[in-house]
Amino acid sequence: MSYLDHAASSPLRSVARDAWVEASLIVGNASSVHGSGQAARRLLEESREQVAALLGCESIEVVFTSGGSESINLAVKGLWWSRRSGADTIVLPDGEHHATLDAVGWLQTQGADVAHVLLDGQGRIDPLEFARMLPGVALATALVVNNEVGTVQDAPALAAAAAEASIPLHLDAVGAVGHLPVSFAAWRGGATGSAGLVALSLSGHKFGAPVGIGALVVSRHAALTPVLHGGGQQRGLRSGTPDVAGAAALAAALVEATAELDAERARLEALANRLAAGIVATVPQAEILGDPLERVPGNVHALFPGAAGESLLFLLDQAGISVSTGSACQAGVAEPSHVVMALGRDERAARSVLRFTLGRTSESADVDAVLAVLPDAYARASGSRSAARS
């Protein structure tokens, strides 16, 4: 089996598993005042401090959540509900993750307006165009790494534009944390108060922590209305009994991922470059999408004209190769990629893409396996009825 879908979920790291098991043996609620509860509380806060140190923020600014979708919803909805009077517009680049798109879509039913920022043909946000839309709006949000085509945005420039316009900004860093250097303080720059970068979301299973644990970094100066109410834990921003074992596992995974960042980046870039070159060589009709240089390590997003992506996925899966047609968060529903359409491609093209994402368990043999079966899979898929219908 060759697993090339790390952007959907990366295999659990042994250090994260061990940290989870050890932490789960602690009996006690971290909110309890007795000795057992305080032992759990100490581990929770130690984990929070580790995560904060690695993300360049204060420990009080780390709010543990169940993952990326919850973090994004808390940020986007919480910032909009805390907006200043008369500001209803959300600045939203095209091609964002559905967690953001759907949260903003729901807010539109509550009275929010949306100002869309176009992407260029490689999935990039123009910081100048982004800045032009900011004055007078309620908030802005943007991906750091596009979850489909892998294009990396200029996060410091987006944050600086938000600070200049005195607008709160949320950055979805789910695809960046554990794969690229991320510093909340550095990206925030000299911003003060509740303007500029004030929230940054991440998800543990994207870098080897268990599924079900994530975090939202929230500036201590941000005005953010909570989505969950109850015991008032975590500055009152996320009520509920803290997942101490999950927090310990996330911290352990992030420590290891950060330590190997440079070496893994070089290794994965080499593998991805060989895969991309091999795809084009073996299937000359194919095209690699996204920014060729400013992209997250390990991402290869390919357009296969005339072939339905779901047919290709099925044929590769039959050969023991796991890939995806785009985001794994659409409950298995085959639909055209909104990201590819945001690049200016038509619906036919948006149904003819595959996303290959390599990670720490990927090896040269995985690339060889793909290239060995891809030409035949493409020949079969490009003649399929589903391709003809698209």
C-alpha positions in Angstrom: 0.0 0.0 0.0 1.3 3.5 -1.0 -0.3 6.2 1.1 -0.2 9.6 -0.7 -3.0 11.4 1.1 -1.1 13.0 4.0 -3.0 16.3 3.6 -6.2 14.5 4.5 -4.7 12.8 7.5 -1.1 11.9 8.4 -0.3 8.7 10.2 -0.1 8.9 14.0 3.4 9.5 15.3 4.6 7.0 18.0 5.6 9.9 20.3 2.0 11.2 20.1 0.6 7.8 20.7 2.8 7.3 23.7 2.1 10.7 25.1 -1.6 10.1 24.7 -1.5 6.7 26.5 0.6 8.1 29.4 -1.7 11.1 29.8 -4.8 9.0 29.6 -3.7 7.1 32.7 -4.1 10.3 34.8 -7.3 10.2 36.7 -8.9 13.6 37.2 -10.6 16.5 35.5 -8.2 19.4 34.9 -10.8 21.7 36.3 -11.0 20.0 39.6 -9.2 21.4 42.6 -8.1 18.1 44.2 -4.7 16.6 43.7 -5.7 14.3 40.8 -7.3 17.2 39.0 -4.3 19.4 39.5 -2.0 16.7 38.1 -4.1 16.7 35.0 -4.1 20.5 35.0 -0.3 20.6 35.2 0.1 18.4 32.1 -2.5 20.4 30.2 -0.7 23.6 30.9 2.7 22.1 30.1 1.3 21.0 26.8 -0.1 24.4 26.2 3.3 26.0 26.9 5.0 23.6 24.5 2.6 24.4 21.7 2.9 28.2 22.4 6.7 28.1 22.2 6.6 26.3 18.9 4.0 28.6 17.4 5.5 31.9 18.6 2.6 33.0 20.9 1.9 33.2 24.6 0.5 30.1 26.3 -2.6 31.9 27.4 -3.3 32.4 23.7 -3.6 28.7 22.9 -7.1 27.4 23.0 -7.4 23.6 22.5 -10.2 22.5 20.3 -11.4 19.3 18.6 -9.6 20.2 15.3 -9.4 22.5 12.4 -13.1 22.9 11.6 -14.0 23.8 15.2 -11.1 26.2 15.4 -12.1 27.9 12.1 -15.7 28.2 13.2 -14.8 29.7 16.5 -12.5 32.2 14.9 -14.8 33.3 12.0 -18.1 33.3 13.9 -16.5 34.6 17.1 -14.9 37.6 15.4 -18.0 38.4 13.4 -20.2 38.3 16.5 -17.7 40.6 18.3 -17.5 43.1 15.4 -17.8 46.8 15.8 -21.2 48.3 15.1 -22.0 48.8 11.4 -19.3 46.5 10.1 -20.9 43.4 8.6 -18.6 42.4 5.7 -16.2 39.5 5.7 -13.3 39.5 3.3 -13.0 36.0 1.9 -10.6 34.8 -0.7 -11.9 32.3 -3.3 -10.7 28.7 -2.9 -10.8 28.6 0.9 -11.5 25.4 2.8 -15.2 24.4 3.2 -14.9 24.9 7.0 -14.4 28.6 6.3 -16.8 28.8 3.3 -19.6 27.1 5.1 -19.1 29.1 8.3 -19.2 32.3 6.4 -22.2 31.0 4.3 -24.1 30.5 7.6 -23.2 33.9 8.8 -24.7 35.3 5.6 -28.0 34.0 6.8 -27.4 36.1 10.0 -26.8 39.3 8.1 -23.1 39.1 7.0 -22.0 40.4 3.7 -19.0 38.9 1.8 -16.3 40.6 -0.2 -14.6 38.0 -2.4 -10.9 38.2 -3.3 -10.0 36.5 -6.5 -7.1 34.0 -6.8 -4.7 34.1 -9.7 -4.1 31.1 -12.0 -1.7 29.5 -9.5 -3.9 30.0 -6.4 -2.2 33.1 -5.1 -3.9 35.9 -3.2 -2.6 39.3 -4.3 -1.8 41.1 -1.0 -2.5 44.5 -2.6 -6.0 43.4 -3.7 -6.6 41.9 -0.3 -5.6 45.2 1.3 -7.8 47.2 -1.0 -10.9 45.4 0.3 -10.2 45.7 4.0 -11.1 49.2 5.1 -14.4 49.3 7.0 -15.1 45.6 7.1 -15.8 43.3 10.1 -13.0 40.8 9.6 -10.9 39.0 7.1 -9.9 35.3 6.8 -7.4 33.5 4.6 -5.6 30.2 4.1 -1.9 30.1 4.7 -1.6 26.9 2.5 -4.3 26.1 0.0 -5.4 22.6 1.0 -5.8 21.4 -2.5 -3.2 22.9 -4.8 -0.7 23.5 -2.0 0.1 27.2 -2.8 1.6 29.1 0.1 0.4 32.6 0.7 2.3 35.6 1.9 1.0 35.4 5.4 3.1 38.3 6.8 1.9 40.6 4.0 -1.8 39.7 4.6 -1.4 40.2 8.4 0.4 43.6 7.8 -2.5 44.7 5.5 -5.0 43.8 8.2 -3.1 45.7 10.8 -2.8 48.8 8.6 -6.6 48.7 8.0 -7.3 48.1 11.8 -9.2 44.9 10.8 -9.0 41.6 12.7 -7.6 38.7 10.6 -7.9 34.9 11.0 -5.4 32.7 9.2 -6.3 29.1 8.5 -2.9 27.4 9.1 -4.2 23.8 9.2 -2.0 22.9 6.1 1.0 24.9 7.3 1.6 24.0 11.0 4.0 21.1 11.2 5.1 21.5 7.6 6.3 25.2 7.4 7.7 27.7 9.9 4.8 29.4 11.6 5.2 32.2 14.1 2.1 34.0 15.3 4.1 36.8 16.9 6.3 37.4 13.9 3.4 37.4 11.5 1.5 39.7 13.8 4.4 42.1 13.7 3.9 45.3 15.5 0.1 45.1 15.6 -1.5 46.0 18.8 -5.0 45.6 20.2 -7.7 43.7 18.3 -6.5 44.5 14.8 -4.2 42.6 12.5 -3.6 38.9 12.9 -5.6 37.9 16.0 -6.5 34.2 15.4 -4.7 31.2 13.8 -6.2 27.7 13.5 -4.5 24.3 13.3 -5.3 20.6 13.4 -3.2 17.9 15.0 -3.9 15.0 12.7 -2.3 16.9 9.8 1.1 16.4 11.4 0.8 13.2 13.3 -1.3 13.9 16.3 -4.5 11.9 16.9 -7.7 12.9 15.1 -9.9 15.0 17.3 -7.4 17.5 18.8 -6.5 20.9 17.4 -6.1 24.5 18.6 -6.9 28.1 17.9 -4.3 30.7 18.7 -6.2 33.7 19.9 -4.5 37.0 20.7 -5.0 38.0 24.3 -6.2 41.4 22.9 -8.8 39.9 20.5 -12.5 40.4 20.9 -14.0 37.0 20.3 -17.4 35.7 21.2 -17.4 31.9 22.1 -19.4 29.4 20.2 -19.6 26.9 23.2 -20.8 28.0 26.6 -20.6 26.2 29.9 -17.8 26.0 32.4 -15.8 28.9 31.1 -12.6 27.0 30.5 -9.8 28.3 28.3 -10.5 32.0 28.9 -14.2 31.3 28.4 -13.5 30.9 24.7 -14.1 27.1 24.6 -16.0 25.6 27.5 -15.9 21.9 28.2 -13.7 19.4 30.0 -10.2 19.8 28.5 -8.9 16.9 26.5 -5.6 16.5 28.4 -4.4 13.4 26.6 -5.2 15.0 23.2 -3.3 18.2 24.2 -0.3 16.1 25.3 -0.3 14.1 22.1 -0.6 17.3 20.0 2.3 18.9 21.8 4.5 15.8 21.4 3.7 15.6 17.7 4.4 19.2 17.1 7.7 19.1 18.9 8.9 16.2 16.7 7.5 17.7 13.5 9.2 21.1 14.2 12.5 19.4 14.9 12.5 17.6 11.6 11.1 20.5 9.6 14.1 21.4 7.5 15.2 17.9 6.7 11.7 16.7 5.8 11.1 19.8 3.6 14.2 19.0 1.5 13.3 15.3 1.3 9.6 15.8 0.4 10.4 18.5 -2.1 12.7 16.1 -3.9 10.1 13.3 -3.9 7.3 15.7 -5.0 9.5 17.1 -7.8 10.2 13.6 -9.1 6.6 12.6 -8.9 5.5 15.8 -10.7 8.1 15.3 -13.5 7.1 11.6 -13.8 3.4 12.4 -14.1 4.0 14.8 -17.0 6.5 12.4 -18.6 4.2 9.3 -18.4 1.0 11.2 -19.1 1.9 14.1 -21.4 -1.6 15.5 -21.3 -1.3 16.1 -17.5 -0.7 19.5 -16.0 0.6 20.3 -12.5 -1.5 23.1 -10.8 -0.6 25.5 -8.1 2.4 27.7 -7.6 5.5 25.8 -8.8 7.8 27.3 -6.2 5.8 28.7 -3.3 4.0 25.4 -2.3 3.9 23.3 0.7 6.4 20.4 0.6 5.0 17.1 -0.7 2.0 18.5 -2.6 1.5 17.5 -6.2 -1.9 18.6 -7.7 -2.4 17.3 -11.2 -5.0 17.9 -13.9 -5.7 14.9 -16.1 -7.8 16.2 -19.1 -10.6 14.0 -20.2 -10.5 11.7 -17.2 -12.8 11.8 -14.2 -10.9 12.3 -11.0 -13.1 9.8 -9.1 -12.4 7.2 -11.8 -8.6 7.7 -11.5 -8.9 7.6 -7.8 -10.7 4.3 -7.9 -8.2 2.7 -10.3 -5.3 3.8 -8.3 -6.9 2.6 -5.1 -7.4 -0.8 -6.7 -3.6 -0.8 -7.3 -3.0 -0.1 -3.6 -2.4 3.7 -4.0 -4.3 6.2 -1.8 -4.8 9.7 -3.2 -7.7 12.1 -3.3 -9.6 14.3 -5.7 -9.4 17.3 -3.3 -10.4 18.1 0.2 -11.4 15.0 2.3 -13.9 17.0 4.2 -16.9 16.8 1.8 -18.2 13.5 3.2 -17.2 11.5 0.1 -19.4 13.5 -2.3 -17.9 13.7 -5.8 -18.2 17.3 -7.0 -16.1 19.6 -9.0 -13.2 21.2 -7.1 -14.2 24.8 -6.2 -10.4 25.5 -5.8 -9.7 24.5 -9.4 -12.6 26.7 -10.6 -11.2 29.6 -8.5 -8.0 29.3 -10.6 -10.1 30.1 -13.7 -10.6 26.5 -14.9 -14.0 25.2 -16.1 -16.1 22.5 -14.4 -14.8 19.8 -16.7 -11.3 20.5 -15.5 -12.4 20.8 -11.9 -13.7 17.2 -12.2 -10.4 15.9 -13.6 -7.9 16.5 -10.9 -6.0 14.4 -8.3 -4.1 15.5 -5.2 -1.0 13.5 -4.3 0.4 14.5 -0.9 3.5 12.9 0.6 4.5 12.9 4.2 7.1 11.5 6.6 6.3 7.9 5.8 6.6 8.5 2.0 9.5 6.9 0.2 10.8 6.7 -3.4 9.0 3.4 -3.7 5.7 5.2 -3.4 6.5 7.5 -6.3 7.6 4.5 -8.3 4.3 2.8 -7.6 2.3 5.7 -8.8 4.2 6.2 -12.0 4.1 2.5 -12.8 0.3 2.3 -12.9 -0.7 5.9 -13.8 -0.5 5.7 -17.6 -2.8 2.7 -17.8 -5.2 4.2 -15.2 -5.3 7.4 -17.2 -6.0 5.5 -20.5 -8.8 3.6 -18.8 -10.3 6.6 -17.0 -10.2 8.9 -20.0 -12.4 6.5 -21.9 -14.9 6.1 -19.0 -18.5 7.1 -19.3 -18.1 9.4 -16.3 -15.4 11.3 -18.0 -17.5 11.6 -21.1 -20.4 13.0 -19.1 -18.3 15.7 -17.4 
